Amino acid sequence: MRIITITLIFIMAVIFGAFGFVYSGILNVSATEKDPKILTWLLHTTMKKSVERRARNINVPDLMNREMILAGLADYVGMCAQCHGEPGQKPGVLAQGMNPPPPDLDHLAESGTAAEIFWIIRNGIRMTGMPSFGKTHEEKEIWPVVAFLESAGNITEEDYRRMKTEAIKYGHHIDESSMGFSEQGLINSDGFSNELDPEQPEEKHTDSLEVFTDGDRHGHNNGNHVH
C-alpha cells in the first residue's frame, strides 16, 4: 500500500510540475534561441524514425528519366529553393530566420531514401516550417522533385546552371522570370545574364505531369536511393 501511495504522489508531482513549467513561461520560444543538444537529438531522431516507419511501403517509380529530373529541378526552383537554396546562393530571407534551419540542397540529396524524401515532401514535418505539398499536389507532381534531389548530390554550380537552362521547358510551377531568366537568358547571381542562342526556336513548356505515366509509378527500387 505504501508503494502505491508513493507512486501516486510521484505521478501527481510530475503532472503538477509539468503544468507549472508550461504556465511559468520559463521556456524561451524565440526562433533565435538554440535548442539544447539533447532536445535537438530527441526531436530529430523522433522525426527520422517516424518518417522511416511510414515510408517503408511506398512504391518508388523509375527516377532515372532525365526529363523527370529536369521537371523536378524546375519545380524545386518554384517550390523549394526559397528555403533550401541553390548551389552558390543563400536561401531567401524567410529561411535565414527559421529554427531549425532548412537543410541545403546537398543535405537534402542525402536526407534519406527516395521513399522517405517523397513522404516528407507530401506530408511535411510539423513545427519545422516544412509544409505538406500533398495538400495541393498529386503524387505524380511530387516524384519529379524527388528524382531531381536524388540526382543532385554534390552537384556543381556549373552543372546546376546548365540543367536549369534546360529545365525551363519543364515543370508546372514556374515561368521564365521565376526560373531566373531574363529575355536574354539566365540571370547570374551578380545580375548579369548568359545569353541564350537567339536562333533557337521558343519551345512550349511541358507540364511535369506529362513526364511519366501512372503505370511508371509502380516500378522498382522500393525505398532505395536511386543514383
mmCIF file of the C-alpha atoms, coordinates in Angstrom:
data_MODEL
# 
_entry.id   MODEL 
# 
loop_
_atom_site.group_PDB 
_atom_site.id 
_atom_site.type_symbol 
_atom_site.label_atom_id 
_atom_site.label_alt_id 
_atom_site.label_comp_id 
_atom_site.label_asym_id 
_atom_site.label_entity_id 
_atom_site.label_seq_id 
_atom_site.pdbx_PDB_ins_code 
_atom_site.Cartn_x 
_atom_site.Cartn_y 
_atom_site.Cartn_z 
_atom_site.occupancy 
_atom_site.B_iso_or_equiv 
_atom_site.pdbx_formal_charge 
_atom_site.auth_seq_id 
_atom_site.auth_comp_id 
_atom_site.auth_asym_id 
_atom_site.auth_atom_id 
_atom_site.pdbx_PDB_model_num 
ATOM 1   C CA . MET A 1 1   ? 0.000  0.000  0.000   1.00 0.00 ? 1   MET A CA 1 
ATOM 2   C CA . ARG A 1 2   ? 2.862  2.346  0.824   1.00 0.00 ? 2   ARG A CA 1 
ATOM 3   C CA . ILE A 1 3   ? 4.464  1.728  -2.577  1.00 0.00 ? 3   ILE A CA 1 
ATOM 4   C CA . ILE A 1 4   ? 1.203  2.579  -4.316  1.00 0.00 ? 4   ILE A CA 1 
ATOM 5   C CA . THR A 1 5   ? 0.877  5.791  -2.303  1.00 0.00 ? 5   THR A CA 1 
ATOM 6   C CA . ILE A 1 6   ? 4.444  6.865  -3.116  1.00 0.00 ? 6   ILE A CA 1 
ATOM 7   C CA . THR A 1 7   ? 3.893  6.087  -6.795  1.00 0.00 ? 7   THR A CA 1 
ATOM 8   C CA . LEU A 1 8   ? 0.713  8.168  -6.900  1.00 0.00 ? 8   LEU A CA 1 
ATOM 9   C CA . ILE A 1 9   ? 2.433  11.071 -5.155  1.00 0.00 ? 9   ILE A CA 1 
ATOM 10  C CA . PHE A 1 10  ? 5.295  10.903 -7.657  1.00 0.00 ? 10  PHE A CA 1 
ATOM 11  C CA . ILE A 1 11  ? 2.900  10.878 -10.621 1.00 0.00 ? 11  ILE A CA 1 
ATOM 12  C CA . MET A 1 12  ? 0.961  13.844 -9.241  1.00 0.00 ? 12  MET A CA 1 
ATOM 13  C CA . ALA A 1 13  ? 4.203  15.745 -8.623  1.00 0.00 ? 13  ALA A CA 1 
ATOM 14  C CA . VAL A 1 14  ? 5.281  15.164 -12.234 1.00 0.00 ? 14  VAL A CA 1 
ATOM 15  C CA . ILE A 1 15  ? 1.889  16.303 -13.560 1.00 0.00 ? 15  ILE A CA 1 
ATOM 16  C CA . PHE A 1 16  ? 1.823  19.465 -11.436 1.00 0.00 ? 16  PHE A CA 1 
ATOM 17  C CA . GLY A 1 17  ? 5.473  20.119 -12.255 1.00 0.00 ? 17  GLY A CA 1 
ATOM 18  C CA . ALA A 1 18  ? 4.739  19.870 -15.976 1.00 0.00 ? 18  ALA A CA 1 
ATOM 19  C CA . PHE A 1 19  ? 1.775  22.244 -15.691 1.00 0.00 ? 19  PHE A CA 1 
ATOM 20  C CA . GLY A 1 20  ? 3.889  24.617 -13.619 1.00 0.00 ? 20  GLY A CA 1 
ATOM 21  C CA . PHE A 1 21  ? 6.617  24.606 -16.269 1.00 0.00 ? 21  PHE A CA 1 
ATOM 22  C CA . VAL A 1 22  ? 4.155  25.249 -19.085 1.00 0.00 ? 22  VAL A CA 1 
ATOM 23  C CA . TYR A 1 23  ? 2.380  28.121 -17.346 1.00 0.00 ? 23  TYR A CA 1 
ATOM 24  C CA . SER A 1 24  ? 5.537  29.692 -15.931 1.00 0.00 ? 24  SER A CA 1 
ATOM 25  C CA . GLY A 1 25  ? 6.732  30.925 -19.328 1.00 0.00 ? 25  GLY A CA 1 
ATOM 26  C CA . ILE A 1 26  ? 10.287 29.872 -18.482 1.00 0.00 ? 26  ILE A CA 1 
ATOM 27  C CA . LEU A 1 27  ? 10.864 28.231 -21.857 1.00 0.00 ? 27  LEU A CA 1 
ATOM 28  C CA . ASN A 1 28  ? 12.060 30.746 -24.428 1.00 0.00 ? 28  ASN A CA 1 
ATOM 29  C CA . VAL A 1 29  ? 10.175 30.006 -27.657 1.00 0.00 ? 29  VAL A CA 1 
ATOM 30  C CA . SER A 1 30  ? 12.109 32.586 -29.693 1.00 0.00 ? 30  SER A CA 1 
ATOM 31  C CA . ALA A 1 31  ? 13.362 31.323 -33.052 1.00 0.00 ? 31  ALA A CA 1 
ATOM 32  C CA . THR A 1 32  ? 16.705 32.935 -32.204 1.00 0.00 ? 32  THR A CA 1 
ATOM 33  C CA . GLU A 1 33  ? 17.167 30.637 -29.214 1.00 0.00 ? 33  GLU A CA 1 
ATOM 34  C CA . LYS A 1 34  ? 19.151 27.461 -29.913 1.00 0.00 ? 34  LYS A CA 1 
ATOM 35  C CA . ASP A 1 35  ? 17.719 24.245 -28.520 1.00 0.00 ? 35  ASP A CA 1 
ATOM 36  C CA . PRO A 1 36  ? 19.810 22.158 -26.118 1.00 0.00 ? 36  PRO A CA 1 
ATOM 37  C CA . LYS A 1 37  ? 21.712 19.382 -27.908 1.00 0.00 ? 37  LYS A CA 1 
ATOM 38  C CA . ILE A 1 38  ? 19.751 16.660 -26.137 1.00 0.00 ? 38  ILE A CA 1 
ATOM 39  C CA . LEU A 1 39  ? 16.446 18.220 -27.290 1.00 0.00 ? 39  LEU A CA 1 
ATOM 40  C CA . THR A 1 40  ? 17.753 18.585 -30.854 1.00 0.00 ? 40  THR A CA 1 
ATOM 41  C CA . TRP A 1 41  ? 18.778 14.922 -30.867 1.00 0.00 ? 41  TRP A CA 1 
ATOM 42  C CA . LEU A 1 42  ? 15.446 13.827 -29.387 1.00 0.00 ? 42  LEU A CA 1 
ATOM 43  C CA . LEU A 1 43  ? 13.350 15.743 -31.909 1.00 0.00 ? 43  LEU A CA 1 
ATOM 44  C CA . HIS A 1 44  ? 15.481 14.814 -34.932 1.00 0.00 ? 44  HIS A CA 1 
ATOM 45  C CA . THR A 1 45  ? 15.639 11.132 -34.025 1.00 0.00 ? 45  THR A CA 1 
ATOM 46  C CA . THR A 1 46  ? 11.890 11.007 -33.383 1.00 0.00 ? 46  THR A CA 1 
ATOM 47  C CA . MET A 1 47  ? 11.250 12.631 -36.775 1.00 0.00 ? 47  MET A CA 1 
ATOM 48  C CA . LYS A 1 48  ? 13.684 10.319 -38.574 1.00 0.00 ? 48  LYS A CA 1 
ATOM 49  C CA . LYS A 1 49  ? 12.203 7.136  -37.132 1.00 0.00 ? 49  LYS A CA 1 
ATOM 50  C CA . SER A 1 50  ? 8.655  8.328  -37.776 1.00 0.00 ? 50  SER A CA 1 
ATOM 51  C CA . VAL A 1 51  ? 9.416  9.002  -41.454 1.00 0.00 ? 51  VAL A CA 1 
ATOM 52  C CA . GLU A 1 52  ? 11.236 5.661  -41.870 1.00 0.00 ? 52  GLU A CA 1 
ATOM 53  C CA . ARG A 1 53  ? 8.246  3.791  -40.439 1.00 0.00 ? 53  ARG A CA 1 
ATOM 54  C CA . ARG A 1 54  ? 5.692  5.467  -42.686 1.00 0.00 ? 54  ARG A CA 1 
ATOM 55  C CA . ALA A 1 55  ? 7.724  5.435  -45.895 1.00 0.00 ? 55  ALA A CA 1 
ATOM 56  C CA . ARG A 1 56  ? 8.721  1.775  -45.890 1.00 0.00 ? 56  ARG A CA 1 
ATOM 57  C CA . ASN A 1 57  ? 5.804  0.595  -48.066 1.00 0.00 ? 57  ASN A CA 1 
ATOM 58  C CA . ILE A 1 58  ? 5.917  3.367  -50.664 1.00 0.00 ? 58  ILE A CA 1 
ATOM 59  C CA . ASN A 1 59  ? 6.481  2.117  -54.216 1.00 0.00 ? 59  ASN A CA 1 
ATOM 60  C CA . VAL A 1 60  ? 9.205  4.174  -55.878 1.00 0.00 ? 60  VAL A CA 1 
ATOM 61  C CA . PRO A 1 61  ? 8.971  4.686  -59.661 1.00 0.00 ? 61  PRO A CA 1 
ATOM 62  C CA . ASP A 1 62  ? 11.933 4.769  -62.019 1.00 0.00 ? 62  ASP A CA 1 
ATOM 63  C CA . LEU A 1 63  ? 13.630 8.070  -61.174 1.00 0.00 ? 63  LEU A CA 1 
ATOM 64  C CA . MET A 1 64  ? 16.390 7.893  -63.807 1.00 0.00 ? 64  MET A CA 1 
ATOM 65  C CA . ASN A 1 65  ? 14.331 9.595  -66.511 1.00 0.00 ? 65  ASN A CA 1 
ATOM 66  C CA . ARG A 1 66  ? 16.157 12.808 -67.479 1.00 0.00 ? 66  ARG A CA 1 
ATOM 67  C CA . GLU A 1 67  ? 13.002 14.685 -68.373 1.00 0.00 ? 67  GLU A CA 1 
ATOM 68  C CA . MET A 1 68  ? 11.591 13.852 -64.953 1.00 0.00 ? 68  MET A CA 1 
ATOM 69  C CA . ILE A 1 69  ? 14.784 15.120 -63.296 1.00 0.00 ? 69  ILE A CA 1 
ATOM 70  C CA . LEU A 1 70  ? 14.631 18.383 -65.256 1.00 0.00 ? 70  LEU A CA 1 
ATOM 71  C CA . ALA A 1 71  ? 10.949 18.816 -64.401 1.00 0.00 ? 71  ALA A CA 1 
ATOM 72  C CA . GLY A 1 72  ? 11.886 18.230 -60.771 1.00 0.00 ? 72  GLY A CA 1 
ATOM 73  C CA . LEU A 1 73  ? 14.588 20.903 -60.927 1.00 0.00 ? 73  LEU A CA 1 
ATOM 74  C CA . ALA A 1 74  ? 12.103 23.381 -62.369 1.00 0.00 ? 74  ALA A CA 1 
ATOM 75  C CA . ASP A 1 75  ? 9.617  22.612 -59.611 1.00 0.00 ? 75  ASP A CA 1 
ATOM 76  C CA . TYR A 1 76  ? 12.387 22.707 -56.987 1.00 0.00 ? 76  TYR A CA 1 
ATOM 77  C CA . VAL A 1 77  ? 13.062 26.309 -58.032 1.00 0.00 ? 77  VAL A CA 1 
ATOM 78  C CA . GLY A 1 78  ? 9.376  27.158 -57.729 1.00 0.00 ? 78  GLY A CA 1 
ATOM 79  C CA . MET A 1 79  ? 8.589  25.179 -54.582 1.00 0.00 ? 79  MET A CA 1 
ATOM 80  C CA . CYS A 1 80  ? 11.771 24.696 -52.567 1.00 0.00 ? 80  CYS A CA 1 
ATOM 81  C CA . ALA A 1 81  ? 14.687 26.999 -53.443 1.00 0.00 ? 81  ALA A CA 1 
ATOM 82  C CA . GLN A 1 82  ? 13.375 29.899 -51.357 1.00 0.00 ? 82  GLN A CA 1 
ATOM 83  C CA . CYS A 1 83  ? 14.057 27.886 -48.194 1.00 0.00 ? 83  CYS A CA 1 
ATOM 84  C CA . HIS A 1 84  ? 16.674 25.309 -49.259 1.00 0.00 ? 84  HIS A CA 1 
ATOM 85  C CA . GLY A 1 85  ? 18.733 27.496 -51.580 1.00 0.00 ? 85  GLY A CA 1 
ATOM 86  C CA . GLU A 1 86  ? 20.585 26.756 -54.810 1.00 0.00 ? 86  GLU A CA 1 
ATOM 87  C CA . PRO A 1 87  ? 24.273 25.998 -55.448 1.00 0.00 ? 87  PRO A CA 1 
ATOM 88  C CA . GLY A 1 88  ? 26.272 29.170 -54.866 1.00 0.00 ? 88  GLY A CA 1 
ATOM 89  C CA . GLN A 1 89  ? 23.265 31.063 -53.498 1.00 0.00 ? 89  GLN A CA 1 
ATOM 90  C CA . LYS A 1 90  ? 21.975 31.509 -49.967 1.00 0.00 ? 90  LYS A CA 1 
ATOM 91  C CA . PRO A 1 91  ? 18.367 30.682 -49.121 1.00 0.00 ? 91  PRO A CA 1 
ATOM 92  C CA . GLY A 1 92  ? 15.854 33.516 -49.066 1.00 0.00 ? 92  GLY A CA 1 
ATOM 93  C CA . VAL A 1 93  ? 15.385 35.903 -46.152 1.00 0.00 ? 93  VAL A CA 1 
ATOM 94  C CA . LEU A 1 94  ? 12.490 33.852 -44.802 1.00 0.00 ? 94  LEU A CA 1 
ATOM 95  C CA . ALA A 1 95  ? 14.605 30.723 -44.403 1.00 0.00 ? 95  ALA A CA 1 
ATOM 96  C CA . GLN A 1 96  ? 17.510 32.563 -42.790 1.00 0.00 ? 96  GLN A CA 1 
ATOM 97  C CA . GLY A 1 97  ? 15.319 33.283 -39.770 1.00 0.00 ? 97  GLY A CA 1 
ATOM 98  C CA . MET A 1 98  ? 13.934 29.753 -39.359 1.00 0.00 ? 98  MET A CA 1 
ATOM 99  C CA . ASN A 1 99  ? 14.723 27.458 -36.435 1.00 0.00 ? 99  ASN A CA 1 
ATOM 100 C CA . PRO A 1 100 ? 15.553 24.703 -37.140 1.00 0.00 ? 100 PRO A CA 1 
ATOM 101 C CA . PRO A 1 101 ? 17.200 25.974 -40.341 1.00 0.00 ? 101 PRO A CA 1 
ATOM 102 C CA . PRO A 1 102 ? 16.114 24.203 -43.548 1.00 0.00 ? 102 PRO A CA 1 
ATOM 103 C CA . PRO A 1 103 ? 18.790 21.830 -44.903 1.00 0.00 ? 103 PRO A CA 1 
ATOM 104 C CA . ASP A 1 104 ? 20.572 23.000 -48.045 1.00 0.00 ? 104 ASP A CA 1 
ATOM 105 C CA . LEU A 1 105 ? 20.448 21.179 -51.379 1.00 0.00 ? 105 LEU A CA 1 
ATOM 106 C CA . ASP A 1 106 ? 23.445 18.934 -50.639 1.00 0.00 ? 106 ASP A CA 1 
ATOM 107 C CA . HIS A 1 107 ? 21.923 17.767 -47.367 1.00 0.00 ? 107 HIS A CA 1 
ATOM 108 C CA . LEU A 1 108 ? 18.520 17.248 -48.981 1.00 0.00 ? 108 LEU A CA 1 
ATOM 109 C CA . ALA A 1 109 ? 20.094 14.881 -51.500 1.00 0.00 ? 109 ALA A CA 1 
ATOM 110 C CA . GLU A 1 110 ? 21.409 12.770 -48.624 1.00 0.00 ? 110 GLU A CA 1 
ATOM 111 C CA . SER A 1 111 ? 18.477 13.108 -46.234 1.00 0.00 ? 111 SER A CA 1 
ATOM 112 C CA . GLY A 1 112 ? 17.026 9.647  -46.776 1.00 0.00 ? 112 GLY A CA 1 
ATOM 113 C CA . THR A 1 113 ? 15.786 7.164  -49.307 1.00 0.00 ? 113 THR A CA 1 
ATOM 114 C CA . ALA A 1 114 ? 13.677 8.228  -52.269 1.00 0.00 ? 114 ALA A CA 1 
ATOM 115 C CA . ALA A 1 115 ? 10.572 6.955  -50.467 1.00 0.00 ? 115 ALA A CA 1 
ATOM 116 C CA . GLU A 1 116 ? 11.410 8.949  -47.341 1.00 0.00 ? 116 GLU A CA 1 
ATOM 117 C CA . ILE A 1 117 ? 12.057 12.149 -49.293 1.00 0.00 ? 117 ILE A CA 1 
ATOM 118 C CA . PHE A 1 118 ? 8.740  11.665 -51.107 1.00 0.00 ? 118 PHE A CA 1 
ATOM 119 C CA . TRP A 1 119 ? 6.904  11.148 -47.791 1.00 0.00 ? 119 TRP A CA 1 
ATOM 120 C CA . ILE A 1 120 ? 8.408  14.325 -46.328 1.00 0.00 ? 120 ILE A CA 1 
ATOM 121 C CA . ILE A 1 121 ? 7.511  16.446 -49.370 1.00 0.00 ? 121 ILE A CA 1 
ATOM 122 C CA . ARG A 1 122 ? 3.978  15.047 -49.475 1.00 0.00 ? 122 ARG A CA 1 
ATOM 123 C CA . ASN A 1 123 ? 3.246  15.225 -45.729 1.00 0.00 ? 123 ASN A CA 1 
ATOM 124 C CA . GLY A 1 124 ? 5.558  17.916 -44.373 1.00 0.00 ? 124 GLY A CA 1 
ATOM 125 C CA . ILE A 1 125 ? 7.126  17.965 -40.907 1.00 0.00 ? 125 ILE A CA 1 
ATOM 126 C CA . ARG A 1 126 ? 5.199  19.738 -38.202 1.00 0.00 ? 126 ARG A CA 1 
ATOM 127 C CA . MET A 1 127 ? 6.844  22.574 -36.225 1.00 0.00 ? 127 MET A CA 1 
ATOM 128 C CA . THR A 1 128 ? 9.785  22.836 -38.649 1.00 0.00 ? 128 THR A CA 1 
ATOM 129 C CA . GLY A 1 129 ? 8.386  25.109 -41.358 1.00 0.00 ? 129 GLY A CA 1 
ATOM 130 C CA . MET A 1 130 ? 8.311  22.215 -43.849 1.00 0.00 ? 130 MET A CA 1 
ATOM 131 C CA . PRO A 1 131 ? 4.828  22.321 -45.441 1.00 0.00 ? 131 PRO A CA 1 
ATOM 132 C CA . SER A 1 132 ? 2.755  19.461 -46.768 1.00 0.00 ? 132 SER A CA 1 
ATOM 133 C CA . PHE A 1 133 ? 2.733  19.707 -50.560 1.00 0.00 ? 133 PHE A CA 1 
ATOM 134 C CA . GLY A 1 134 ? 0.364  16.755 -50.651 1.00 0.00 ? 134 GLY A CA 1 
ATOM 135 C CA . LYS A 1 135 ? -2.399 19.217 -49.780 1.00 0.00 ? 135 LYS A CA 1 
ATOM 136 C CA . THR A 1 136 ? -2.012 20.921 -53.136 1.00 0.00 ? 136 THR A CA 1 
ATOM 137 C CA . HIS A 1 137 ? -0.180 18.412 -55.363 1.00 0.00 ? 137 HIS A CA 1 
ATOM 138 C CA . GLU A 1 138 ? -0.855 14.954 -56.704 1.00 0.00 ? 138 GLU A CA 1 
ATOM 139 C CA . GLU A 1 139 ? 1.723  12.223 -56.121 1.00 0.00 ? 139 GLU A CA 1 
ATOM 140 C CA . LYS A 1 140 ? 2.884  12.299 -59.737 1.00 0.00 ? 140 LYS A CA 1 
ATOM 141 C CA . GLU A 1 141 ? 3.647  16.013 -59.339 1.00 0.00 ? 141 GLU A CA 1 
ATOM 142 C CA . ILE A 1 142 ? 5.933  15.290 -56.372 1.00 0.00 ? 142 ILE A CA 1 
ATOM 143 C CA . TRP A 1 143 ? 8.012  12.424 -57.791 1.00 0.00 ? 143 TRP A CA 1 
ATOM 144 C CA . PRO A 1 144 ? 9.921  14.656 -60.266 1.00 0.00 ? 144 PRO A CA 1 
ATOM 145 C CA . VAL A 1 145 ? 11.224 16.728 -57.324 1.00 0.00 ? 145 VAL A CA 1 
ATOM 146 C CA . VAL A 1 146 ? 12.365 13.506 -55.643 1.00 0.00 ? 146 VAL A CA 1 
ATOM 147 C CA . ALA A 1 147 ? 14.086 12.467 -58.874 1.00 0.00 ? 147 ALA A CA 1 
ATOM 148 C CA . PHE A 1 148 ? 15.979 15.762 -59.011 1.00 0.00 ? 148 PHE A CA 1 
ATOM 149 C CA . LEU A 1 149 ? 17.032 15.586 -55.354 1.00 0.00 ? 149 LEU A CA 1 
ATOM 150 C CA . GLU A 1 150 ? 18.234 12.002 -55.794 1.00 0.00 ? 150 GLU A CA 1 
ATOM 151 C CA . SER A 1 151 ? 20.471 13.158 -58.654 1.00 0.00 ? 151 SER A CA 1 
ATOM 152 C CA . ALA A 1 152 ? 21.670 16.376 -57.015 1.00 0.00 ? 152 ALA A CA 1 
ATOM 153 C CA . GLY A 1 153 ? 24.273 15.048 -54.576 1.00 0.00 ? 153 GLY A CA 1 
ATOM 154 C CA . ASN A 1 154 ? 27.420 17.229 -54.806 1.00 0.00 ? 154 ASN A CA 1 
ATOM 155 C CA . ILE A 1 155 ? 26.097 18.989 -57.890 1.00 0.00 ? 155 ILE A CA 1 
ATOM 156 C CA . THR A 1 156 ? 28.355 21.842 -59.012 1.00 0.00 ? 156 THR A CA 1 
ATOM 157 C CA . GLU A 1 157 ? 27.198 25.398 -59.688 1.00 0.00 ? 157 GLU A CA 1 
ATOM 158 C CA . GLU A 1 158 ? 28.103 24.982 -63.355 1.00 0.00 ? 158 GLU A CA 1 
ATOM 159 C CA . ASP A 1 159 ? 26.143 21.740 -63.768 1.00 0.00 ? 159 ASP A CA 1 
ATOM 160 C CA . TYR A 1 160 ? 23.179 23.195 -61.884 1.00 0.00 ? 160 TYR A CA 1 
ATOM 161 C CA . ARG A 1 161 ? 23.063 26.275 -64.089 1.00 0.00 ? 161 ARG A CA 1 
ATOM 162 C CA . ARG A 1 162 ? 23.334 24.168 -67.245 1.00 0.00 ? 162 ARG A CA 1 
ATOM 163 C CA . MET A 1 163 ? 20.497 21.910 -66.090 1.00 0.00 ? 163 MET A CA 1 
ATOM 164 C CA . LYS A 1 164 ? 18.463 24.943 -65.038 1.00 0.00 ? 164 LYS A CA 1 
ATOM 165 C CA . THR A 1 165 ? 18.735 26.310 -68.581 1.00 0.00 ? 165 THR A CA 1 
ATOM 166 C CA . GLU A 1 166 ? 17.333 23.032 -69.915 1.00 0.00 ? 166 GLU A CA 1 
ATOM 167 C CA . ALA A 1 167 ? 14.672 22.820 -67.200 1.00 0.00 ? 167 ALA A CA 1 
ATOM 168 C CA . ILE A 1 168 ? 12.858 25.947 -68.383 1.00 0.00 ? 168 ILE A CA 1 
ATOM 169 C CA . LYS A 1 169 ? 10.926 23.639 -70.753 1.00 0.00 ? 169 LYS A CA 1 
ATOM 170 C CA . TYR A 1 170 ? 9.561  21.559 -67.885 1.00 0.00 ? 170 TYR A CA 1 
ATOM 171 C CA . GLY A 1 171 ? 7.759  21.847 -64.562 1.00 0.00 ? 171 GLY A CA 1 
ATOM 172 C CA . HIS A 1 172 ? 4.362  23.181 -63.646 1.00 0.00 ? 172 HIS A CA 1 
ATOM 173 C CA . HIS A 1 173 ? 5.133  25.919 -61.127 1.00 0.00 ? 173 HIS A CA 1 
ATOM 174 C CA . ILE A 1 174 ? 7.326  28.405 -62.878 1.00 0.00 ? 174 ILE A CA 1 
ATOM 175 C CA . ASP A 1 175 ? 7.729  30.770 -65.778 1.00 0.00 ? 175 ASP A CA 1 
ATOM 176 C CA . GLU A 1 176 ? 10.948 32.225 -67.160 1.00 0.00 ? 176 GLU A CA 1 
ATOM 177 C CA . SER A 1 177 ? 11.141 35.085 -64.646 1.00 0.00 ? 177 SER A CA 1 
ATOM 178 C CA . SER A 1 178 ? 10.760 32.827 -61.607 1.00 0.00 ? 178 SER A CA 1 
ATOM 179 C CA . MET A 1 179 ? 13.444 30.497 -63.003 1.00 0.00 ? 179 MET A CA 1 
ATOM 180 C CA . GLY A 1 180 ? 15.873 33.418 -63.023 1.00 0.00 ? 180 GLY A CA 1 
ATOM 181 C CA . PHE A 1 181 ? 15.631 34.142 -66.753 1.00 0.00 ? 181 PHE A CA 1 
ATOM 182 C CA . SER A 1 182 ? 15.501 37.481 -68.480 1.00 0.00 ? 182 SER A CA 1 
ATOM 183 C CA . GLU A 1 183 ? 14.546 37.994 -72.105 1.00 0.00 ? 183 GLU A CA 1 
ATOM 184 C CA . GLN A 1 184 ? 18.228 37.453 -72.972 1.00 0.00 ? 184 GLN A CA 1 
ATOM 185 C CA . GLY A 1 185 ? 18.891 34.342 -70.928 1.00 0.00 ? 185 GLY A CA 1 
ATOM 186 C CA . LEU A 1 186 ? 19.771 33.003 -67.498 1.00 0.00 ? 186 LEU A CA 1 
ATOM 187 C CA . ILE A 1 187 ? 20.378 35.694 -64.893 1.00 0.00 ? 187 ILE A CA 1 
ATOM 188 C CA . ASN A 1 188 ? 23.507 35.224 -62.810 1.00 0.00 ? 188 ASN A CA 1 
ATOM 189 C CA . SER A 1 189 ? 23.645 35.921 -59.095 1.00 0.00 ? 189 SER A CA 1 
ATOM 190 C CA . ASP A 1 190 ? 25.643 39.060 -59.962 1.00 0.00 ? 190 ASP A CA 1 
ATOM 191 C CA . GLY A 1 191 ? 22.749 40.398 -62.041 1.00 0.00 ? 191 GLY A CA 1 
ATOM 192 C CA . PHE A 1 192 ? 24.222 39.685 -65.484 1.00 0.00 ? 192 PHE A CA 1 
ATOM 193 C CA . SER A 1 193 ? 22.761 37.216 -67.931 1.00 0.00 ? 193 SER A CA 1 
ATOM 194 C CA . ASN A 1 194 ? 24.173 34.384 -70.003 1.00 0.00 ? 194 ASN A CA 1 
ATOM 195 C CA . GLU A 1 195 ? 22.613 34.926 -73.396 1.00 0.00 ? 195 GLU A CA 1 
ATOM 196 C CA . LEU A 1 196 ? 20.826 32.005 -74.922 1.00 0.00 ? 196 LEU A CA 1 
ATOM 197 C CA . ASP A 1 197 ? 21.025 31.228 -78.614 1.00 0.00 ? 197 ASP A CA 1 
ATOM 198 C CA . PRO A 1 198 ? 18.659 33.770 -80.231 1.00 0.00 ? 198 PRO A CA 1 
ATOM 199 C CA . GLU A 1 199 ? 18.107 31.435 -83.164 1.00 0.00 ? 199 GLU A CA 1 
ATOM 200 C CA . GLN A 1 200 ? 16.768 28.623 -81.032 1.00 0.00 ? 200 GLN A CA 1 
ATOM 201 C CA . PRO A 1 201 ? 13.006 28.324 -81.515 1.00 0.00 ? 201 PRO A CA 1 
ATOM 202 C CA . GLU A 1 202 ? 10.900 29.035 -78.471 1.00 0.00 ? 202 GLU A CA 1 
ATOM 203 C CA . GLU A 1 203 ? 9.650  25.771 -77.036 1.00 0.00 ? 203 GLU A CA 1 
ATOM 204 C CA . LYS A 1 204 ? 6.390  25.250 -75.286 1.00 0.00 ? 204 LYS A CA 1 
ATOM 205 C CA . HIS A 1 205 ? 6.632  24.478 -71.592 1.00 0.00 ? 205 HIS A CA 1 
ATOM 206 C CA . THR A 1 206 ? 5.850  20.881 -70.693 1.00 0.00 ? 206 THR A CA 1 
ATOM 207 C CA . ASP A 1 207 ? 3.926  20.120 -67.524 1.00 0.00 ? 207 ASP A CA 1 
ATOM 208 C CA . SER A 1 208 ? 5.726  17.647 -65.276 1.00 0.00 ? 208 SER A CA 1 
ATOM 209 C CA . LEU A 1 209 ? 2.516  15.625 -65.192 1.00 0.00 ? 209 LEU A CA 1 
ATOM 210 C CA . GLU A 1 210 ? 3.307  14.551 -68.755 1.00 0.00 ? 210 GLU A CA 1 
ATOM 211 C CA . VAL A 1 211 ? 6.793  13.303 -67.942 1.00 0.00 ? 211 VAL A CA 1 
ATOM 212 C CA . PHE A 1 212 ? 5.753  9.835  -66.895 1.00 0.00 ? 212 PHE A CA 1 
ATOM 213 C CA . THR A 1 213 ? 2.575  7.814  -66.833 1.00 0.00 ? 213 THR A CA 1 
ATOM 214 C CA . ASP A 1 214 ? 0.689  6.429  -63.882 1.00 0.00 ? 214 ASP A CA 1 
ATOM 215 C CA . GLY A 1 215 ? 1.917  2.970  -64.778 1.00 0.00 ? 215 GLY A CA 1 
ATOM 216 C CA . ASP A 1 216 ? 5.523  4.027  -64.121 1.00 0.00 ? 216 ASP A CA 1 
ATOM 217 C CA . ARG A 1 217 ? 4.732  4.786  -60.510 1.00 0.00 ? 217 ARG A CA 1 
ATOM 218 C CA . HIS A 1 218 ? 4.540  1.126  -59.592 1.00 0.00 ? 218 HIS A CA 1 
ATOM 219 C CA . GLY A 1 219 ? 8.114  0.386  -60.537 1.00 0.00 ? 219 GLY A CA 1 
ATOM 220 C CA . HIS A 1 220 ? 11.056 -0.894 -58.601 1.00 0.00 ? 220 HIS A CA 1 
ATOM 221 C CA . ASN A 1 221 ? 13.644 0.489  -56.163 1.00 0.00 ? 221 ASN A CA 1 
ATOM 222 C CA . ASN A 1 222 ? 11.198 0.375  -53.268 1.00 0.00 ? 222 ASN A CA 1 
ATOM 223 C CA . GLY A 1 223 ? 12.585 2.761  -50.659 1.00 0.00 ? 223 GLY A CA 1 
ATOM 224 C CA . ASN A 1 224 ? 16.139 2.691  -52.019 1.00 0.00 ? 224 ASN A CA 1 
ATOM 225 C CA . HIS A 1 225 ? 18.384 5.510  -53.195 1.00 0.00 ? 225 HIS A CA 1 
ATOM 226 C CA . VAL A 1 226 ? 18.478 5.978  -56.926 1.00 0.00 ? 226 VAL A CA 1 
ATOM 227 C CA . HIS A 1 227 ? 21.710 7.382  -58.315 1.00 0.00 ? 227 HIS A CA 1 
# 
